């Protein structure tokens, strides 16, 4: 599964409007719902917030990957937001974040969900790539950069 199969230009927002972790998650679930109307937006929001309450998805290096599984969605969907200023996300490295990926999927697609999380993590591990994304102001450029990086680093 390629990220370009689950992310689209209308689910990339630069900059995100909110500066509070939970409000950012709510904003991003709303982005997905506007792009591809969800069966149950509130159920998905609650699933992501519940997962976040267990342990922060701020993984370090200015990245957070809030995610959740819910029957409120039929397939795996991603959104990407970039904040204007660093935001506290209770990250594992105690540093604020700027790149926020939201990943939602149905309960029965654990394998693809984990594969998407892994792919996001691997791409975001590259500092030059992260910096390039954070310096970008157009969603279409973000899509182009991610697509190009995927072609370089993944065979499928």
C-alpha positions in Angstrom: 0.0 0.0 0.0 1.4 3.3 -1.1 0.7 6.5 0.9 -0.6 8.0 -2.3 -3.4 5.5 -2.2 -4.7 6.8 1.1 -3.6 10.5 1.0 -4.9 13.1 -1.4 -4.2 16.8 -1.9 -7.5 17.8 -0.3 -6.4 16.0 2.9 -3.2 18.1 3.2 -3.5 21.3 5.2 -0.8 24.0 5.6 -1.0 25.4 8.2 -3.4 23.7 10.5 -5.6 26.2 12.3 -5.5 24.8 15.8 -2.6 24.7 18.3 -4.1 22.2 20.8 -3.5 18.5 20.3 -7.1 17.4 20.6 -8.4 20.3 18.5 -5.8 19.4 15.8 -7.0 15.8 15.8 -10.6 17.1 15.5 -9.6 19.4 12.7 -7.9 16.6 10.8 -10.8 14.2 11.2 -13.0 17.0 9.8 -10.6 17.3 6.8 -11.1 13.6 6.0 -14.8 13.9 6.4 -15.0 16.8 4.0 -12.9 14.9 1.5 -14.5 11.5 1.8 -17.7 11.7 3.9 -17.3 9.2 6.8 -20.0 6.8 8.0 -19.5 8.1 11.6 -17.2 11.1 12.1 -17.8 11.2 15.9 -17.0 7.5 16.3 -13.7 8.0 14.4 -12.8 11.1 16.4 -13.4 9.2 19.7 -11.3 6.2 18.5 -8.4 8.5 17.7 -8.7 10.5 20.9 -9.0 7.2 22.9 -5.8 5.9 21.3 -4.1 9.2 22.0 -5.1 9.0 25.7 -3.4 5.6 26.1 0.0 6.9 24.8 1.0 10.0 22.9 1.5 9.5 19.2 4.1 12.2 19.2 6.9 10.0 18.0 9.8 12.5 18.1 11.6 14.5 15.5 8.7 17.0 15.3 6.3 14.2 14.1 3.0 12.9 15.5 0.9 10.1 13.9 -2.4 10.1 15.7 -4.4 7.0 14.5 -7.3 4.9 15.3 -9.5 2.1 14.1 -13.3 2.3 13.9 -16.2 0.9 12.0 -17.0 4.5 11.1 -14.7 4.2 8.1 -14.7 1.6 5.3 -11.0 1.8 4.3 -7.7 3.2 5.5 -7.5 7.0 5.0 -4.7 9.4 5.8 -4.4 13.2 6.3 -1.4 15.4 6.8 -1.2 18.7 8.5 1.7 21.0 9.1 1.5 23.5 11.9 2.7 27.1 11.5 4.5 27.0 14.9 5.6 23.9 16.9 2.8 22.4 19.0 3.0 20.4 22.3 1.9 16.9 21.5 3.3 15.2 24.7 5.8 13.6 22.4 8.1 10.8 23.5 11.1 13.1 23.1 9.4 15.9 25.0 9.7 18.2 22.0 6.9 19.9 20.1 5.7 18.7 16.7 5.0 20.4 13.3 4.2 17.4 11.0 1.0 15.6 11.9 -0.2 12.5 10.1 -3.7 11.2 10.9 -4.4 7.6 10.0 -7.8 6.0 10.4 -9.0 2.6 9.3 -11.6 -0.1 9.9 -11.2 -2.6 12.7 -10.7 -5.5 10.3 -7.7 -4.0 8.5 -4.9 -4.2 11.1 -2.2 -5.4 8.7 -2.7 -2.6 6.2 -3.0 -0.1 9.0 0.3 -1.2 10.5 1.9 -1.2 7.1 0.8 2.4 6.5 2.1 3.5 10.0 5.4 1.8 9.2 5.7 3.5 5.8 4.9 6.9 7.3 7.5 6.3 10.1 10.2 5.2 7.6 9.7 8.3 5.4 9.6 10.7 8.3 12.8 9.3 9.7 14.7 11.3 7.1 15.5 14.7 8.4 16.0 16.3 4.9 12.6 15.1 3.8 10.9 16.3 7.0 12.5 19.7 6.6 11.4 19.9 3.0 7.8 19.1 3.9 7.9 21.7 6.7 9.2 24.4 4.3 6.5 23.7 1.8 3.4 25.9 1.5 1.3 24.1 -1.2 -0.5 20.8 -0.7 0.2 19.8 -4.3 3.9 20.1 -3.7 3.6 18.0 -0.5 1.8 15.3 -2.6 4.6 15.4 -5.2 7.4 15.2 -2.6 5.8 12.2 -0.8 5.1 10.4 -4.1 8.7 11.0 -5.2 10.1 9.7 -1.9 7.9 6.6 -2.0 9.2 5.8 -5.4 12.8 6.1 -4.2 12.4 4.0 -1.0 9.7 1.4 -1.6 9.1 -1.2 -4.2 5.4 -1.6 -3.5 
